[in-house]
């Protein structure tokens, strides 16, 4: 991932769903999976538990999200520094592209 926040780079290794999941985790650090699922339902018609947790696991494996036990039954999710940088770069890239189209 690029660390160039002036021009930014698109997030190419993650799906749109994963990118949106990263934004939700950024906006609500320490959220549990079901809380994130509720937020994503505003954008996606079908957010099954399997889809959610498979994507969270991928983001953890990619080093973009860290998972910690919130209680006996739930995990909480936070962005790592790499995840924060990736989403900032992606959003900067999208803003730059929208500005170029205007």
C-alpha positions as CSV (number, residue, x, y, z in Angstrom):
1,X,0.0,0.0,0.0
2,X,1.1,3.5,-0.7
3,X,1.8,6.0,2.1
4,X,1.4,8.9,-0.3
5,X,-1.7,10.7,1.1
6,X,-1.4,13.7,-1.2
7,X,-2.4,11.9,-4.4
8,X,-3.6,8.6,-2.8
9,X,-3.9,5.3,-4.5
10,X,-6.9,3.1,-5.1
11,X,-7.4,0.1,-2.9
12,X,-6.9,-2.7,-5.3
13,X,-6.5,-5.8,-3.1
14,X,-9.9,-5.5,-1.4
15,X,-13.5,-5.7,-2.6
16,X,-15.9,-2.8,-2.4
17,X,-17.6,-4.6,0.5
18,X,-14.2,-4.8,2.3
19,X,-13.5,-1.1,1.6
20,X,-16.9,-0.2,3.0
21,X,-16.2,-2.4,6.0
22,X,-12.9,-0.6,6.6
23,X,-14.7,2.8,6.5
24,X,-17.3,1.5,9.1
25,X,-14.5,0.3,11.4
26,X,-12.7,3.6,11.0
27,X,-15.9,5.5,11.9
28,X,-16.7,3.1,14.8
29,X,-13.5,1.7,16.2
30,X,-14.0,-1.2,18.6
31,X,-17.3,-2.2,17.1
32,X,-18.4,-5.8,17.2
33,X,-19.3,-7.7,14.1
34,X,-23.0,-7.5,14.5
35,X,-22.9,-3.7,15.0
36,X,-20.9,-3.4,11.8
37,X,-23.4,-5.6,10.0
38,X,-26.2,-3.3,11.0
39,X,-24.4,-0.3,9.6
40,X,-23.6,-2.1,6.3
41,X,-27.3,-3.0,5.8
42,X,-27.8,0.6,4.9
43,X,-25.7,0.0,1.7
44,X,-26.1,-3.7,1.0
45,X,-29.3,-5.7,0.7
46,X,-27.7,-9.0,1.8
47,X,-25.2,-9.0,4.6
48,X,-25.1,-12.5,6.0
49,X,-23.0,-13.5,9.0
50,X,-20.9,-15.7,6.8
51,X,-20.2,-12.9,4.3
52,X,-19.4,-10.4,7.1
53,X,-17.0,-12.7,9.1
54,X,-15.2,-14.1,6.1
55,X,-14.4,-10.5,5.0
56,X,-13.4,-9.5,8.5
57,X,-11.1,-12.5,8.7
58,X,-9.5,-11.5,5.3
59,X,-8.9,-8.0,6.5
60,X,-7.3,-9.3,9.7
61,X,-5.1,-11.7,7.7
62,X,-4.1,-8.8,5.4
63,X,-3.0,-6.7,8.4
64,X,-5.6,-4.0,7.9
65,X,-7.7,-4.8,10.9
66,X,-7.0,-6.1,14.3
67,X,-9.4,-8.2,16.3
68,X,-9.7,-8.4,20.1
69,X,-12.1,-10.1,22.5
70,X,-14.8,-7.7,23.5
71,X,-16.5,-10.2,25.8
72,X,-17.0,-14.0,26.0
73,X,-19.1,-14.1,22.8
74,X,-18.0,-11.1,20.7
75,X,-14.9,-9.6,19.1
76,X,-14.1,-6.0,18.6
77,X,-12.5,-4.7,15.4
78,X,-10.1,-1.7,14.9
79,X,-8.0,-0.5,12.0
80,X,-4.3,-1.1,12.1
81,X,-2.0,1.7,11.0
82,X,-1.8,0.0,7.6
83,X,-5.6,-0.2,7.4
84,X,-6.0,3.5,8.3
85,X,-3.4,4.5,5.7
86,X,-5.0,2.3,3.0
87,X,-8.4,3.8,3.5
88,X,-7.0,7.3,3.6
89,X,-5.1,6.7,0.4
90,X,-8.1,5.2,-1.3
91,X,-10.4,8.1,-0.3
92,X,-7.9,10.7,-1.3
93,X,-7.6,9.0,-4.7
94,X,-11.4,9.0,-5.1
95,X,-11.6,12.7,-4.2
96,X,-8.9,13.5,-6.7
97,X,-10.6,11.5,-9.4
98,X,-14.0,13.2,-8.7
99,X,-12.2,16.6,-8.9
100,X,-10.6,15.7,-12.3
101,X,-14.0,14.8,-13.7
102,X,-15.5,18.1,-12.7
